[in-house]
């Protein structure tokens, strides 16, 4: 029997990846995963951590584009991790834990992906520091492109087909670049449709 989250469980991430009535969303998310994969390939990673993996949907898209890589997914939500293990356990090892205190030694992974996580956090700088600590070759960090993403999301909520994503940080391109470059001056930062991605080579 396929795993079902417990009653009362809610995740905007789960909603986004499973709303089959909107094929354009699936195409967009696939292209974004392809971009992350292209940015990581030059570092030839053999191990990748998805820090804040949620239910594992984005990890699945990335694993399809980076065959042969050993993936690990970590998330603070136990129900999300249980879902990920049931649905994507063949692709990765999954663990419950906090991105503020990743339970891994320094440089434990060739690369770390932290996608669509920092905008949910009260202390994104602490999380970014942990991501960079456990990455050996590179990190890829993504956040929504504001104010565009917020405007479209509010419209979706008003029309009743988009849940509240629970964002507490709203970075414009200039603000995100400043946030990243404060700790990683040589990061490569670019925009892709509704998102922004920083590729950070290590050591920094």
Backbone torsions as a table, in degrees:
resi	resn	phi	psi	omega
1	UNK	NA	134.7	-179.6
2	UNK	-70.2	140.0	-179.8
3	UNK	-61.9	137.1	173.5
4	UNK	-122.9	132.2	178.1
5	UNK	-58.9	151.6	-179.0
6	UNK	-64.2	158.0	178.2
7	UNK	-55.3	137.5	-179.6
8	UNK	90.2	-9.1	178.9
9	UNK	-72.8	133.3	179.7
10	UNK	-135.3	135.6	176.5
11	UNK	-148.1	120.2	175.6
12	UNK	-63.9	-31.3	178.7
13	UNK	-64.5	-45.3	177.7
14	UNK	-59.9	-42.9	179.7
15	UNK	-60.4	-44.3	-176.5
16	UNK	-62.2	-41.4	-174.8
17	UNK	-85.8	-7.7	-176.9
18	UNK	-119.6	2.3	179.5
19	UNK	-80.2	90.4	-171.4
20	UNK	-70.4	-13.4	-179.7
21	UNK	-73.3	-7.0	-178.2
22	UNK	-122.6	82.1	-178.2
23	UNK	-63.1	-24.5	179.2
24	UNK	-62.1	-34.0	178.4
25	UNK	-63.6	-43.5	180.0
26	UNK	-62.0	-41.7	178.7
27	UNK	-63.5	-45.1	-179.3
28	UNK	-61.6	-46.5	-178.9
29	UNK	-65.3	-36.5	176.9
30	UNK	-64.4	-42.1	178.9
31	UNK	-65.7	-37.0	178.8
32	UNK	-66.6	-40.7	176.0
33	UNK	-62.4	-37.4	178.1
34	UNK	-63.7	-37.6	178.5
35	UNK	-64.6	-45.6	178.9
36	UNK	-60.3	-43.7	179.4
37	UNK	-61.1	-42.4	179.3
38	UNK	-63.0	-36.9	-179.3
39	UNK	-71.8	-26.5	-178.2
40	UNK	-90.3	-26.0	-175.5
41	UNK	-55.5	-39.9	-179.8
42	UNK	-59.7	-20.1	179.9
43	UNK	-89.0	-3.1	178.0
44	UNK	47.9	54.1	-177.7
45	UNK	-72.0	139.6	172.7
46	UNK	-102.0	-22.2	177.8
47	UNK	-132.4	135.7	179.4
48	UNK	-134.8	133.0	171.3
49	UNK	-101.4	130.7	169.7
50	UNK	-98.9	100.2	-176.5
51	UNK	-87.1	110.5	-172.9
52	UNK	89.5	49.7	-170.8
53	UNK	-76.7	-11.9	-176.6
54	UNK	57.9	-135.1	-178.4
55	UNK	-83.3	3.5	174.7
56	UNK	92.4	3.0	-176.0
57	UNK	-64.6	-45.8	-179.7
58	UNK	-67.5	-36.8	176.3
59	UNK	-60.4	-41.4	178.1
60	UNK	-59.0	-46.2	179.6
61	UNK	-62.9	-39.6	-179.3
62	UNK	-70.7	-40.8	-179.5
63	UNK	-62.5	-34.4	177.8
64	UNK	-64.0	-28.2	-176.4
65	UNK	-95.2	-10.1	178.3
66	UNK	-129.6	67.0	-178.3
67	UNK	-63.7	146.2	178.7
68	UNK	88.7	-7.0	178.5
69	UNK	-87.0	140.8	175.8
70	UNK	-89.0	117.8	-175.7
71	UNK	-104.5	147.0	170.1
72	UNK	-130.0	136.3	176.6
73	UNK	-118.0	138.5	178.6
74	UNK	-134.1	138.6	177.8
75	UNK	-151.1	153.5	-179.3
76	UNK	-77.6	-18.7	-177.1
77	UNK	-89.4	114.8	178.8
78	UNK	-62.4	-42.5	177.0
79	UNK	-62.0	-38.4	178.7
80	UNK	-64.6	-42.1	179.9
81	UNK	-66.4	-38.8	177.6
82	UNK	-62.2	-41.7	176.8
83	UNK	-61.9	-46.5	-178.3
84	UNK	-60.9	-42.3	179.5
85	UNK	-62.6	-41.1	-177.6
86	UNK	-69.5	-42.2	-173.3
87	UNK	-89.5	-34.6	-173.1
88	UNK	-124.7	17.9	-177.4
89	UNK	-60.7	-22.0	178.0
90	UNK	-72.1	-17.7	-175.4
91	UNK	-97.1	-26.2	-169.4
92	UNK	-158.4	162.1	167.3
93	UNK	-90.6	136.6	-177.7
94	UNK	-120.2	143.4	-178.7
95	UNK	-141.6	153.1	175.0
96	UNK	-95.4	131.4	179.9
97	UNK	179.9	172.7	-176.6
98	UNK	-98.5	137.3	176.0
99	UNK	-69.9	-15.7	175.4
100	UNK	-75.4	-20.3	-178.8
101	UNK	-146.5	72.7	-177.1
102	UNK	-63.3	129.1	-173.5
103	UNK	-82.1	50.2	-177.6
104	UNK	-138.6	152.3	178.8
105	UNK	-73.1	168.2	177.8
106	UNK	-56.9	135.7	177.0
107	UNK	63.3	30.1	-175.4
108	UNK	-70.0	-24.5	-176.6
109	UNK	-126.2	144.4	175.7
110	UNK	-58.2	-40.8	-179.9
111	UNK	-143.6	152.5	176.1
112	UNK	-127.4	132.6	174.4
113	UNK	-108.2	131.3	175.0
114	UNK	-131.9	91.6	-169.8
115	UNK	-112.8	124.9	177.9
116	UNK	58.5	45.8	-179.4
117	UNK	-122.1	-49.1	-171.2
118	UNK	-60.7	-28.5	-179.7
119	UNK	-68.9	-12.4	179.5
120	UNK	-94.7	-6.1	-166.5
121	UNK	-105.1	142.0	176.7
122	UNK	-73.3	-25.7	-178.9
123	UNK	-129.3	69.4	-176.7
124	UNK	-63.8	-27.4	178.8
125	UNK	-64.7	-38.3	176.9
126	UNK	-65.3	-41.3	179.7
127	UNK	-65.7	-42.1	179.4
128	UNK	-62.7	-39.3	178.2
129	UNK	-61.2	-39.9	178.6
130	UNK	-68.0	-41.0	177.3
131	UNK	-57.7	-46.8	-178.6
132	UNK	-70.2	-29.9	179.7
133	UNK	-64.2	-41.5	-174.0
134	UNK	-91.8	-2.1	177.9
135	UNK	-91.1	137.8	-179.7
136	UNK	-99.2	-41.1	-177.2
137	UNK	-108.0	-41.9	-173.7
138	UNK	-163.5	161.4	172.4
139	UNK	-134.8	146.1	174.6
140	UNK	-122.4	119.0	-175.5
141	UNK	-121.3	130.1	179.9
142	UNK	-127.6	149.1	174.8
143	UNK	-144.0	163.1	176.4
144	UNK	-64.7	154.4	175.9
145	UNK	-91.1	113.7	-178.3
146	UNK	-105.6	154.3	5.9
147	UNK	-87.2	7.0	-175.1
148	UNK	-60.7	-49.3	-176.1
149	UNK	-60.4	-45.5	-177.6
150	UNK	-63.1	-40.6	179.9
151	UNK	-62.9	-44.7	179.9
152	UNK	-68.2	-36.9	-179.8
153	UNK	-68.0	-40.3	177.4
154	UNK	-63.1	-37.4	176.9
155	UNK	-64.5	-41.6	177.9
156	UNK	-63.4	-39.2	177.5
157	UNK	-65.8	-40.8	179.7
158	UNK	-63.0	-33.4	179.8
159	UNK	-86.0	-7.3	174.0
160	UNK	87.3	13.0	-179.3
161	UNK	-118.8	7.6	177.4
162	UNK	-132.6	128.2	177.1
163	UNK	-77.7	164.0	174.6
164	UNK	-68.7	121.7	-176.2
165	UNK	-77.2	-10.0	177.8
166	UNK	74.3	33.6	-179.9
167	UNK	-80.4	142.7	175.6
168	UNK	-121.1	-9.5	176.3
169	UNK	-121.4	137.6	-175.8
170	UNK	-134.2	88.1	-173.8
171	UNK	-90.1	123.4	165.3
172	UNK	-73.4	165.8	177.8
173	UNK	-53.3	-43.2	-179.7
174	UNK	-65.4	-41.6	-179.5
175	UNK	-67.2	-39.6	179.4
176	UNK	-67.2	-40.7	178.7
177	UNK	-61.8	-41.9	178.6
178	UNK	-64.0	-42.1	179.9
179	UNK	-60.0	-45.8	-177.5
180	UNK	-72.2	-45.8	-174.0
181	UNK	-70.2	-16.1	174.1
182	UNK	-60.3	-30.5	-179.6
183	UNK	-116.1	-17.3	-177.5
184	UNK	-139.0	78.6	-174.8
185	UNK	-59.9	-26.0	-175.8
186	UNK	-97.7	13.1	179.2
187	UNK	-62.2	146.0	173.5
188	UNK	-96.4	118.1	-174.4
189	UNK	-119.3	132.8	180.0
190	UNK	-147.8	166.3	179.1
191	UNK	-114.1	144.5	177.5
192	UNK	-138.8	101.2	178.3
193	UNK	56.0	-112.7	-175.7
194	UNK	-88.8	1.8	-172.2
195	UNK	-127.2	163.9	173.6
196	UNK	-124.7	142.5	-178.9
197	UNK	-133.2	133.3	174.1
198	UNK	-113.6	122.1	173.7
199	UNK	-101.6	120.2	-172.1
200	UNK	-116.2	111.0	175.7
201	UNK	-77.5	147.6	179.7
202	UNK	-121.0	152.9	2.4
203	UNK	-75.7	158.5	178.2
204	UNK	-114.5	NA	NA
